[in-house]
Amino acid sequence: MGASFRLPLPRRQALLFLIAMLVPCAVLVTLGLRTMEQDRQLEEGRRDVERQRRVDRTREALLAELERITLQQMTLAVARGGDMAVGPEAPVAFVGALRDEALLLPWERTPASEASREGLEHGAFADRMREAEGLEVGARRHDEAARRYRAAIDDARTPAQQTYARLLLARALRAGRRLEESRAHFERVLAAPVDQVDEFNVPLGLYAAAALERAGARQEALIDRVRTAVNPDRLVSSNALRIARDLAVALGDAGLTSTLAATIEDREQAAALQRDFATVVPAPGPESVWTAYGDPVWLIGVTPPAGSFDGLVVAVRAADVLARLDVPGGEVRLAAPADAAGQTLGEGLRGLRVVLPPEAPAAGSRPLFFAIGILLALTFTLVAGGLLWRDVQRDLRLSAMRSQFVASVSHELRTPLAAIRMFSETLKLDEEVDRRTRSEYLDTILHESERLSRLVDNVLDFGKIERGQKTYRFEPVQLEEVVSKAARTAQYPLERAGFSLNVDVEPGLPPVSADPDALQQAVLNLLSNAMKYSGGSREIDLRLDRQNGHARIQVVDRGVGIAPADQPRVFDRFYRVASDENRHIPGTGLGLTIVAHVAGAHGGGVDIDSRPGIGSAFTMRLPLEDSRRGA
């Protein structure tokens, strides 16, 4: 036991070691990260180029599709003599006309609505209708108004005029409480062709359907008529759509209600475009320019002059036309208005931003290779540094142990040598020393010489053990004699230090094959150790007994004890427990090492049972001769 030495690495050497370790690691990490960053930048550049190529391909494909749609709508307009109509293409929201820099929506004025307006403004039919409406609404003479409406039916020049007069006749009859007759006329109006409209481009059958719905007519017939009247292929006015939506709601047709609501939203967006047209859409030029407008996004394009118009205005649903594109690299989608990730498609498609599908990551493993390379290099560097640090620490510890060993041996040698010299000089100079004192001095010289011999033997034995040259002379030995001889040898220093040695030997133990000198030296080392670390106690027990086929030589003290964490290391060479008490106790740290080697060489071992502040018990186990023969 005693104090363990750990010499810290000098500050300058520690700094140099850290520099030698950290600089290569920093260089490796820096170069690796820089290489990875350059590789990432190259990959990002390649992706940017590829992304731009995809944007260009998307723009070209989109412009080609828009030109195809425009050409188709112009062909239809020419074929219909300038009549604006939505073609069969789903992406087309509407096709309007440009006149005097103003947008004309296709459902505002149709040939049928213009004919209806002309008939209600001029001629005998218009006069009779105004007269009848004056009687119905102003004078509230419903029967007289009904006769005039019948006369107007007879004077009508077109089926549409007849249906219009019949609609007002049914209204007048209903106001005059002639409900059955009124309902019959409403049903005839309901059955009229859907192209018979009023001056506001509302199919006359929708008015009849609304009246019949309030009168409790069959829902199936009314729903069928409403669906026919607002067929998507027909250009009915926004007012007609609102009337049809209200009817669909009243009749409980959710699907038709949803369809009409969506169509009305388109009409409202078209009306907003009509108001904003001059400020949003540029004037036609030599090159086609499409402008993004509204939400959902429409692409608005203006064609060159066509027929009586300054040009056609084609509104295309951007999401629908994008979904139809065959663009390499995946499907594109519209960007949200605030989506910074969206990319513009150039001047030909103003305000339109699209988001390309994410590009699949490159199949290469260069980043992983770089990362693994850096990790391996750092690992090898750190492992090598750790091994070097361990070797340096081990060498430092060995150097510290050797320094302590030299100091301890010097101290251990100096003490008996000083005693021998002092008593020898006393005997030489003082010839009148009495016989008893002379005998006491000679005993001291003898025991100090034996102590010196044991110390030298320990050092020599340890050197042989270190070199693997330690040999033992085995012979049959009575352990009782070895223990007794060791007790007699230690009696003098024990008495000088005030110790009481209690020897307890079990009789009748068989002999063992052993080296008696080595066993005696091991027992003396245990006794010497007990003397050093007994603290204030002055009682030591030396026992010899048998247990489980082994002879046990046990030395027990009641001293400072050993902490559990230090117990496994007390048999290491030069090891001494670090504590303030042990620093003042001399020792070489070899005694227990030699005890463990001797016990192991004899086929046994050493056990320790110690508790701090209570004491320690060291037990040498040696196999007995009879147990060896039994085995």
C-alpha positions as CSV (number, residue, x, y, z in Angstrom):
1,M,0.0,0.0,0.0
2,G,1.2,3.7,0.2
3,A,0.8,6.5,-2.3
4,S,0.6,5.9,-6.0
5,F,2.6,8.2,-8.3
6,R,1.2,9.7,-11.5
7,L,3.5,12.2,-13.1
8,P,1.6,14.7,-15.2
9,L,2.9,15.4,-18.7
10,P,4.9,18.6,-18.9
11,R,2.9,21.5,-20.2
12,R,5.1,22.2,-23.1
13,Q,5.1,18.5,-24.2
14,A,1.3,18.3,-23.7
15,L,0.9,21.4,-25.9
16,L,3.1,19.9,-28.6
17,F,1.2,16.6,-28.4
18,L,-2.2,18.4,-28.8
19,I,-0.8,20.4,-31.7
20,A,0.5,17.3,-33.3
21,M,-2.9,15.7,-32.9
22,L,-5.3,18.5,-33.6
23,V,-3.5,20.1,-36.6
24,P,-3.7,16.9,-38.8
25,C,-7.3,16.4,-37.7
26,A,-8.2,20.0,-38.5
27,V,-6.5,19.8,-41.9
28,L,-8.3,16.5,-42.7
29,V,-11.7,17.9,-41.7
30,T,-11.1,21.2,-43.5
31,L,-10.0,19.5,-46.7
32,G,-12.8,16.9,-46.5
33,L,-15.5,19.5,-45.9
34,R,-14.1,21.8,-48.6
35,T,-14.1,18.9,-51.1
36,M,-17.6,18.0,-50.1
37,E,-18.7,21.6,-50.4
38,Q,-17.2,21.9,-53.9
39,D,-18.8,18.6,-54.9
40,R,-22.2,19.9,-53.5
41,Q,-21.8,23.2,-55.4
42,L,-21.0,21.3,-58.7
43,E,-24.0,19.1,-58.1
44,E,-26.2,22.1,-57.3
45,G,-25.0,23.8,-60.5
46,R,-25.7,20.8,-62.5
47,R,-29.2,20.7,-61.0
48,D,-29.7,24.4,-61.8
49,V,-28.8,23.8,-65.4
50,E,-31.1,20.8,-65.6
51,R,-33.9,22.7,-63.8
52,Q,-33.6,25.5,-66.3
53,R,-33.7,23.0,-69.2
54,R,-36.9,21.6,-67.8
55,V,-38.3,25.1,-67.4
56,D,-37.5,25.8,-71.0
57,R,-39.0,22.6,-72.2
58,T,-42.1,23.3,-70.1
59,R,-42.4,26.9,-71.5
60,E,-42.0,25.6,-75.1
61,A,-44.6,22.8,-74.5
62,L,-47.0,25.2,-72.9
63,L,-46.7,27.8,-75.6
64,A,-47.2,25.2,-78.3
65,E,-50.3,23.9,-76.6
66,L,-51.7,27.4,-76.1
67,E,-51.0,28.3,-79.8
68,R,-52.8,25.1,-80.8
69,I,-55.8,26.0,-78.6
70,T,-55.8,29.6,-80.0
71,L,-55.7,28.4,-83.6
72,Q,-58.6,26.0,-82.9
73,Q,-60.7,28.7,-81.4
74,M,-59.9,31.1,-84.3
75,T,-60.9,28.4,-86.8
76,L,-64.2,27.8,-84.9
77,A,-64.9,31.6,-84.8
78,V,-64.3,31.9,-88.6
79,A,-66.4,28.8,-89.3
80,R,-69.3,30.4,-87.2
81,G,-69.0,33.7,-89.0
82,G,-67.5,35.5,-86.0
83,D,-69.7,33.9,-83.4
84,M,-67.8,33.5,-80.2
85,A,-68.2,30.1,-78.6
86,V,-66.2,27.9,-76.3
87,G,-64.8,25.0,-78.2
88,P,-64.7,21.3,-77.0
89,E,-61.4,21.8,-75.3
90,A,-61.7,21.5,-71.5
91,P,-58.8,24.0,-70.7
92,V,-60.7,26.9,-72.4
93,A,-62.6,29.0,-69.9
94,F,-64.2,31.3,-72.5
95,V,-63.5,33.0,-75.8
96,G,-64.3,36.7,-75.9
97,A,-63.9,39.4,-78.4
98,L,-61.9,42.6,-78.4
99,R,-63.6,45.7,-79.7
100,D,-62.4,49.3,-79.1
101,E,-59.9,47.9,-76.5
102,A,-62.8,46.6,-74.5
103,L,-63.5,42.9,-73.7
104,L,-66.8,41.5,-74.9
105,L,-67.9,38.4,-73.1
106,P,-69.5,35.7,-75.3
107,W,-72.6,35.2,-73.1
108,E,-73.5,38.9,-72.9
109,R,-75.0,39.2,-76.4
110,T,-76.0,36.4,-78.7
111,P,-77.9,36.4,-82.0
112,A,-80.9,35.0,-80.1
113,S,-80.8,37.6,-77.4
114,E,-80.3,40.4,-80.0
115,A,-83.3,39.2,-82.0
116,S,-85.4,39.1,-78.8
117,R,-84.3,42.7,-77.9
118,E,-85.1,43.9,-81.5
119,G,-88.6,42.3,-81.4
120,L,-89.4,43.9,-78.0
121,E,-88.3,47.3,-79.1
122,H,-89.9,47.7,-82.6
123,G,-93.0,46.6,-84.5
124,A,-96.6,45.7,-83.8
125,F,-95.6,42.9,-81.4
126,A,-93.6,45.3,-79.3
127,D,-96.5,47.7,-79.2
128,R,-99.0,45.0,-78.1
129,M,-96.6,43.7,-75.4
130,R,-96.1,47.2,-73.9
131,E,-99.8,47.8,-73.9
132,A,-100.5,44.4,-72.2
133,E,-97.8,45.0,-69.6
134,G,-99.2,48.4,-68.8
135,L,-102.6,46.9,-68.1
136,E,-101.1,44.0,-66.0
137,V,-98.6,45.9,-64.0
138,G,-99.9,49.5,-64.0
139,A,-103.7,49.2,-64.0
140,R,-103.7,45.6,-62.5
141,R,-106.4,44.6,-65.0
142,H,-105.2,41.0,-65.4
143,D,-108.1,39.7,-67.5
144,E,-107.7,42.5,-70.1
145,A,-104.0,42.1,-70.0
146,A,-104.5,38.3,-70.7
147,R,-106.6,39.1,-73.8
148,R,-103.9,41.5,-75.1
149,Y,-101.2,38.8,-74.5
150,R,-103.2,36.3,-76.6
151,A,-103.5,38.9,-79.3
152,A,-99.7,39.4,-79.1
153,I,-99.3,35.6,-79.6
154,D,-101.3,35.8,-82.7
155,D,-99.2,38.8,-84.0
156,A,-95.8,37.1,-83.1
157,R,-93.6,36.6,-86.1
158,T,-91.2,34.1,-84.5
159,P,-91.6,31.1,-82.1
160,A,-89.5,32.9,-79.6
161,Q,-91.9,35.9,-79.6
162,Q,-94.8,33.5,-79.2
163,T,-93.1,31.8,-76.2
164,Y,-92.3,35.1,-74.6
165,A,-95.9,36.4,-74.9
166,R,-97.2,33.0,-73.6
167,L,-94.9,33.4,-70.5
168,L,-96.3,36.8,-69.7
169,L,-99.8,35.5,-70.4
170,A,-99.3,32.7,-67.8
171,R,-98.0,35.3,-65.4
172,A,-101.1,37.5,-65.9
173,L,-103.5,34.4,-65.5
174,R,-101.7,33.5,-62.2
175,A,-102.2,37.0,-61.0
176,G,-105.9,36.8,-61.9
177,R,-106.3,33.6,-59.9
178,R,-106.8,31.4,-62.9
179,L,-104.2,28.9,-61.7
180,E,-105.0,25.8,-63.8
181,E,-105.0,27.8,-67.0
182,S,-101.8,29.6,-65.9
183,R,-100.1,26.3,-65.1
184,A,-100.9,24.9,-68.5
185,H,-99.3,27.9,-70.3
186,F,-96.2,27.7,-68.0
187,E,-95.8,24.0,-68.9
188,R,-96.0,24.9,-72.6
189,V,-93.2,27.6,-72.1
190,L,-91.2,25.0,-70.1
191,A,-91.3,22.6,-73.1
192,A,-90.1,25.3,-75.5
193,P,-86.7,25.0,-77.1
194,V,-83.8,26.2,-74.9
195,D,-82.6,28.6,-77.6
196,Q,-85.7,30.8,-77.1
197,V,-84.3,33.5,-74.8
198,D,-85.2,37.0,-73.6
199,E,-83.2,40.1,-74.3
200,F,-80.9,39.2,-71.3
201,N,-80.0,35.8,-72.8
202,V,-82.0,33.9,-70.2
203,P,-83.9,30.8,-71.6
204,L,-87.6,31.5,-71.2
205,G,-88.1,27.9,-69.9
206,L,-86.1,28.8,-66.7
207,Y,-88.8,31.5,-65.8
208,A,-91.5,28.9,-66.3
209,A,-89.5,26.3,-64.3
210,A,-89.2,28.8,-61.4
211,A,-93.0,29.4,-61.4
212,L,-93.8,25.7,-61.7
213,E,-91.5,24.9,-58.8
214,R,-93.4,27.3,-56.6
215,A,-96.6,25.7,-57.7
216,G,-95.4,22.2,-56.7
217,A,-94.7,20.7,-60.1
218,R,-92.9,17.4,-60.5
219,Q,-89.2,17.8,-59.6
220,E,-87.8,15.3,-62.1
221,A,-89.2,17.2,-65.1
222,L,-88.0,20.5,-63.7
223,I,-84.5,19.2,-63.0
224,D,-84.2,17.8,-66.5
225,R,-85.3,21.1,-68.0
226,V,-82.9,23.1,-65.9
227,R,-80.0,20.8,-66.9
228,T,-80.9,21.2,-70.5
229,A,-81.2,25.0,-70.3
230,V,-77.7,25.5,-68.7
231,N,-75.9,22.8,-70.7
232,P,-72.1,23.7,-70.7
233,D,-72.1,23.8,-74.5
234,R,-74.5,26.7,-74.5
235,L,-73.6,30.3,-73.8
236,V,-76.2,31.4,-71.3
237,S,-75.9,34.6,-69.3
238,S,-74.8,34.8,-65.7
239,N,-78.4,35.7,-64.7
240,A,-79.6,32.5,-66.2
241,L,-77.0,30.6,-64.2
242,R,-78.1,32.2,-61.0
243,I,-81.7,31.4,-61.7
244,A,-80.7,27.8,-62.4
245,R,-78.6,27.5,-59.3
246,D,-81.5,28.8,-57.1
247,L,-83.8,26.2,-58.8
248,A,-81.2,23.4,-58.2
249,V,-81.0,24.4,-54.5
250,A,-84.8,24.5,-54.2
251,L,-85.1,21.1,-55.9
252,G,-82.4,19.5,-53.8
253,D,-79.9,18.6,-56.6
254,A,-76.5,19.0,-54.9
255,G,-74.5,17.9,-57.9
256,L,-76.1,20.5,-60.2
257,T,-75.8,23.1,-57.5
258,S,-72.1,22.5,-57.2
259,T,-71.5,22.6,-60.9
260,L,-73.5,25.8,-61.3
261,A,-71.7,27.4,-58.4
262,A,-68.3,26.7,-60.0
263,T,-69.5,28.1,-63.3
264,I,-70.8,31.2,-61.7
265,E,-67.4,31.7,-60.0
266,D,-65.8,31.5,-63.5
267,R,-68.3,34.1,-64.7
268,E,-67.5,36.4,-61.8
269,Q,-63.8,36.1,-62.5
270,A,-64.5,36.8,-66.2
271,A,-66.4,39.9,-65.2
272,A,-63.5,41.0,-63.0
273,L,-61.2,40.5,-66.0
274,Q,-63.5,42.6,-68.2
275,R,-63.1,45.4,-65.7
276,D,-59.3,45.0,-65.4
277,F,-58.7,44.2,-69.0
278,A,-57.1,47.4,-70.1
279,T,-54.6,47.5,-67.2
280,V,-53.8,43.7,-67.0
281,V,-53.6,42.5,-70.6
282,P,-51.1,44.1,-72.9
283,A,-52.1,45.2,-76.4
284,P,-51.6,42.6,-79.1
285,G,-48.2,42.6,-80.7
286,P,-46.1,40.6,-83.2
287,E,-45.4,37.9,-80.6
288,S,-47.9,36.0,-78.6
289,V,-48.0,37.1,-74.9
290,W,-50.0,35.2,-72.4
291,T,-50.9,36.8,-69.0
292,A,-51.7,35.0,-65.8
293,Y,-54.8,36.3,-64.1
294,G,-57.1,35.4,-61.2
295,D,-57.4,32.5,-58.8
296,P,-57.7,29.8,-60.1
297,V,-55.1,31.1,-62.6
298,W,-56.2,31.8,-66.2
299,L,-53.9,32.4,-69.0
300,I,-55.2,35.3,-71.2
301,G,-54.1,35.6,-74.8
302,V,-55.2,38.0,-77.5
303,T,-55.2,37.0,-81.2
304,P,-54.8,39.3,-84.2
305,P,-57.9,40.9,-85.6
306,A,-60.6,38.3,-86.7
307,G,-63.7,39.2,-88.7
308,S,-65.5,42.2,-87.2
309,F,-63.5,42.1,-84.0
310,D,-60.1,43.7,-83.1
311,G,-59.1,40.2,-81.9
312,L,-60.2,37.2,-80.0
313,V,-59.5,37.0,-76.2
314,V,-58.9,33.4,-75.2
315,A,-59.0,32.5,-71.5
316,V,-57.4,29.1,-70.7
317,R,-57.3,27.4,-67.3
318,A,-53.6,27.1,-66.5
319,A,-53.9,24.1,-64.2
320,D,-55.8,22.1,-66.9
321,V,-53.5,22.9,-69.7
322,L,-50.4,22.2,-67.5
323,A,-51.8,18.8,-66.5
324,R,-52.1,17.9,-70.2
325,L,-48.5,18.7,-71.0
326,D,-46.1,15.9,-71.8
327,V,-43.0,17.4,-70.2
328,P,-40.0,15.2,-69.6
329,G,-39.0,15.0,-65.9
330,G,-42.4,14.8,-64.3
331,E,-45.6,16.7,-63.9
332,V,-45.5,20.4,-63.2
333,R,-47.9,22.4,-61.1
334,L,-48.8,26.0,-60.5
335,A,-47.0,27.9,-57.7
336,A,-49.0,29.6,-55.0
337,P,-48.9,33.4,-55.3
338,A,-46.4,33.7,-52.4
339,D,-44.5,30.6,-53.3
340,A,-40.9,31.7,-53.7
341,A,-39.9,28.2,-55.0
342,G,-41.9,28.7,-58.1
343,Q,-40.1,29.7,-61.3
344,T,-41.2,32.2,-63.9
345,L,-41.6,30.9,-67.5
346,G,-40.4,34.0,-69.3
347,E,-41.9,37.1,-71.0
348,G,-44.2,35.0,-73.2
349,L,-46.0,33.8,-70.1
350,R,-46.3,36.9,-67.9
351,G,-47.0,36.4,-64.1
352,L,-47.1,32.6,-64.4
353,R,-45.0,30.7,-61.9
354,V,-44.7,26.9,-61.9
355,V,-43.1,24.4,-59.5
356,L,-41.2,21.5,-61.1
357,P,-41.3,18.2,-59.4
358,P,-38.2,17.5,-57.2
359,E,-35.4,16.0,-59.1
360,A,-34.3,12.5,-57.9
361,P,-31.0,12.6,-56.0
362,A,-28.0,11.6,-57.9
363,A,-27.1,7.9,-57.6
364,G,-23.4,8.7,-56.9
365,S,-22.0,8.0,-53.5
366,R,-19.2,10.6,-53.5
367,P,-20.4,12.5,-50.4
368,L,-20.7,9.2,-48.6
369,F,-17.3,8.2,-49.8
370,F,-15.8,11.5,-48.6
371,A,-17.5,11.3,-45.3
372,I,-16.3,7.7,-44.7
373,G,-12.8,8.7,-45.8
374,I,-12.7,11.6,-43.4
375,L,-14.2,9.5,-40.6
376,L,-11.6,6.7,-41.1
377,A,-8.7,9.2,-41.3
378,L,-9.9,10.9,-38.1
379,T,-10.4,7.5,-36.4
380,F,-7.0,6.3,-37.3
381,T,-5.4,9.6,-36.2
382,L,-7.3,9.6,-32.9
383,V,-6.6,5.9,-32.2
384,A,-2.9,6.4,-33.0
385,G,-2.9,9.5,-30.7
386,G,-4.7,7.6,-28.0
387,L,-2.2,4.7,-28.2
388,L,0.7,7.2,-28.2
389,W,-0.9,9.0,-25.2
390,R,-1.3,5.7,-23.4
391,D,2.3,4.7,-24.0
392,V,3.5,8.1,-22.9
393,Q,1.4,7.9,-19.7
394,R,2.7,4.4,-19.1
395,D,6.3,5.5,-19.5
396,L,5.7,8.4,-17.2
397,R,4.0,6.1,-14.6
398,L,6.9,3.7,-14.8
399,S,9.4,6.5,-14.5
400,A,7.5,7.8,-11.5
401,M,7.3,4.3,-10.0
402,R,11.0,3.8,-10.5
403,S,11.8,7.1,-9.0
404,Q,9.6,6.4,-6.0
405,F,11.1,2.9,-5.8
406,V,14.6,4.2,-5.8
407,A,13.7,6.8,-3.1
408,S,11.9,4.1,-1.0
409,V,14.7,1.6,-1.3
410,S,17.2,4.3,-0.4
411,H,15.2,5.2,2.6
412,E,14.6,1.5,3.6
413,L,18.4,0.9,3.2
414,R,19.4,4.0,5.1
415,T,17.4,3.2,8.2
416,P,19.0,-0.2,9.0
417,L,22.4,0.9,7.8
418,A,22.2,3.9,10.1
419,A,21.2,1.7,13.1
420,I,24.0,-0.8,12.4
421,R,26.6,2.0,12.1
422,M,25.4,3.8,15.2
423,F,25.4,0.7,17.4
424,S,28.7,-0.6,15.9
425,E,30.4,2.8,16.6
426,T,29.0,2.8,20.1
427,L,30.4,-0.6,20.8
428,K,33.7,0.4,19.3
429,L,34.1,3.7,21.1
430,D,32.7,2.6,24.5
431,E,34.6,-0.4,25.7
432,E,33.0,-0.2,29.1
433,V,29.4,-1.0,27.9
434,D,27.9,-3.6,30.3
435,R,27.2,-7.1,29.0
436,R,23.4,-6.7,28.9
437,T,23.6,-3.5,26.9
438,R,26.2,-5.0,24.6
439,S,23.9,-8.0,24.0
440,E,21.0,-5.7,23.3
441,Y,23.1,-3.7,20.8
442,L,24.3,-6.8,19.1
443,D,20.7,-8.1,18.8
444,T,19.7,-4.8,17.2
445,I,22.6,-5.0,14.7
446,L,21.6,-8.6,14.0
447,H,18.0,-7.8,13.4
448,E,18.7,-4.7,11.3
449,S,21.1,-6.8,9.2
450,E,18.3,-9.4,8.8
451,R,15.9,-6.6,7.8
452,L,18.5,-5.3,5.4
453,S,18.9,-8.8,4.0
454,R,15.1,-9.2,3.5
455,L,14.9,-5.8,1.7
456,V,17.8,-6.8,-0.6
457,D,16.2,-10.2,-1.1
458,N,12.9,-8.5,-2.0
459,V,14.6,-6.3,-4.6
460,L,16.6,-9.2,-6.0
461,D,13.6,-11.5,-6.1
462,F,11.5,-8.8,-7.8
463,G,14.2,-8.4,-10.4
464,K,14.3,-12.1,-11.1
465,I,10.5,-12.1,-11.3
466,E,10.5,-9.3,-13.8
467,R,13.0,-11.1,-15.9
468,G,11.2,-14.5,-15.5
469,Q,14.3,-16.0,-13.9
470,K,12.9,-16.6,-10.4
471,T,13.2,-20.2,-9.4
472,Y,12.0,-22.1,-6.3
473,R,13.5,-25.2,-4.5
474,F,10.5,-27.3,-3.7
475,E,10.8,-29.8,-0.8
476,P,8.3,-31.3,1.8
477,V,7.8,-28.5,4.3
478,Q,5.9,-28.4,7.5
479,L,4.0,-25.1,7.4
480,E,3.9,-24.9,11.2
481,E,7.7,-24.6,11.2
482,V,7.7,-21.9,8.5
483,V,5.1,-19.8,10.4
484,S,6.9,-20.3,13.7
485,K,10.2,-19.3,12.2
486,A,8.7,-16.2,10.6
487,A,7.1,-15.2,13.9
488,R,10.4,-15.6,15.7
489,T,12.2,-13.5,13.1
490,A,9.6,-10.7,13.3
491,Q,9.4,-10.9,17.1
492,Y,12.1,-8.3,17.7
493,P,10.9,-5.5,15.3
494,L,7.3,-6.2,16.5
495,E,8.3,-5.8,20.2
496,R,10.4,-2.7,19.4
497,A,7.3,-1.1,17.8
498,G,5.0,-2.2,20.6
499,F,3.0,-4.8,18.7
500,S,1.5,-7.9,20.1
501,L,1.6,-10.9,17.7
502,N,-1.1,-13.5,18.3
503,V,-0.1,-16.8,16.6
504,D,-2.8,-19.5,16.1
505,V,-1.6,-22.7,14.4
506,E,-3.9,-25.7,13.7
507,P,-2.0,-28.8,14.6
508,G,-1.7,-31.9,12.4
509,L,-1.5,-30.3,9.0
510,P,0.2,-32.4,6.4
511,P,3.4,-31.2,4.8
512,V,3.4,-29.3,1.5
513,S,5.8,-29.2,-1.4
514,A,7.2,-25.7,-1.1
515,D,10.3,-23.5,-1.0
516,P,10.5,-22.7,2.8
517,D,12.7,-19.6,2.3
518,A,10.2,-18.1,-0.2
519,L,7.2,-18.9,2.0
520,Q,9.0,-17.4,5.1
521,Q,9.8,-14.3,3.1
522,A,6.2,-14.0,2.0
523,V,4.9,-14.3,5.6
524,L,7.4,-11.7,6.8
525,N,6.3,-9.4,4.0
526,L,2.7,-9.7,5.2
527,L,3.7,-9.1,8.8
528,S,5.8,-6.1,7.8
529,N,2.9,-4.7,5.8
530,A,0.6,-5.2,8.8
531,M,3.0,-3.3,11.0
532,K,3.1,-0.3,8.6
533,Y,-0.6,0.0,8.2
534,S,-2.0,-0.8,11.6
535,G,-2.4,2.9,12.4
536,G,-3.0,3.3,16.2
537,S,-3.7,-0.4,16.7
538,R,-0.9,-2.6,18.1
539,E,-2.3,-6.1,17.6
540,I,-1.6,-8.5,14.8
541,D,-2.9,-12.0,14.3
542,L,-1.0,-14.8,12.5
543,R,-3.0,-17.9,11.7
544,L,-2.5,-21.2,10.1
545,D,-5.4,-23.6,9.4
546,R,-6.9,-25.8,6.7
547,Q,-9.9,-25.1,4.5
548,N,-11.3,-26.9,1.4
549,G,-8.1,-28.9,0.8
550,H,-5.8,-25.8,1.2
551,A,-3.6,-24.6,4.0
552,R,-4.3,-21.0,4.8
553,I,-1.7,-18.6,6.2
554,Q,-3.5,-15.5,7.3
555,V,-2.2,-12.2,8.7
556,V,-4.8,-9.9,10.2
557,D,-4.4,-6.3,11.3
558,R,-6.8,-3.7,12.7
559,G,-5.4,-0.7,11.0
560,V,-6.4,1.8,8.2
561,G,-7.8,-0.8,5.8
562,I,-8.1,-0.6,2.0
563,A,-10.9,0.9,-0.1
564,P,-12.8,-1.6,-2.4
565,A,-11.7,0.3,-5.5
566,D,-8.0,-0.1,-4.6
567,Q,-8.1,-3.7,-3.5
568,P,-7.7,-5.3,-7.0
569,R,-4.5,-3.3,-7.6
570,V,-2.6,-3.7,-4.3
571,F,-0.7,-6.7,-5.8
572,D,0.5,-4.6,-8.8
573,R,4.2,-3.7,-8.8
574,F,5.1,-0.4,-7.2
575,Y,1.4,0.3,-6.6
576,R,0.6,2.2,-3.4
577,V,-2.8,3.5,-2.4
578,A,-3.0,7.3,-2.6
579,S,-3.9,8.8,0.7
580,D,-2.5,11.4,3.0
581,E,-1.7,8.8,5.7
582,N,0.2,6.5,3.4
583,R,2.5,9.2,2.0
584,H,4.4,9.3,5.3
585,I,4.8,5.5,5.5
586,P,8.0,4.1,3.9
587,G,7.7,1.3,1.4
588,T,8.8,0.0,-2.0
589,G,5.4,-1.3,-3.2
590,L,7.0,-4.7,-3.9
591,G,6.0,-6.7,-0.8
592,L,2.5,-7.8,-1.9
593,T,3.7,-8.3,-5.4
594,I,6.3,-10.9,-4.2
595,V,3.6,-12.5,-1.9
596,A,1.3,-13.0,-4.9
597,H,4.0,-14.4,-7.0
598,V,5.1,-16.9,-4.3
599,A,1.6,-18.0,-3.7
600,G,0.9,-18.5,-7.4
601,A,4.2,-20.3,-8.0
602,H,3.0,-22.8,-5.3
603,G,-0.3,-23.5,-7.0
604,G,-2.3,-21.2,-4.6
605,G,-3.2,-17.6,-4.4
606,V,-3.8,-14.6,-2.1
607,D,-7.1,-13.3,-0.9
608,I,-7.8,-9.9,0.7
609,D,-10.6,-8.9,3.0
610,S,-10.4,-5.3,4.0
611,R,-12.6,-2.4,5.2
612,P,-11.4,1.1,5.6
613,G,-10.9,2.1,9.2
614,I,-11.4,-1.5,10.5
615,G,-8.4,-3.5,9.2
616,S,-7.2,-5.9,6.6
617,A,-6.8,-9.7,6.4
618,F,-4.4,-11.2,3.8
619,T,-4.7,-14.9,3.3
620,M,-2.2,-17.1,1.4
621,R,-3.8,-20.4,0.1
622,L,-1.5,-23.4,-0.5
623,P,-2.7,-26.8,-1.8
624,L,-2.0,-29.6,0.7
625,E,-0.1,-32.8,-0.3
626,D,-3.0,-35.1,0.5
627,S,-5.4,-33.0,-1.6
628,R,-3.0,-33.1,-4.5
629,R,-2.7,-36.9,-4.3
630,G,-6.5,-37.2,-4.2
631,A,-6.8,-35.0,-7.2
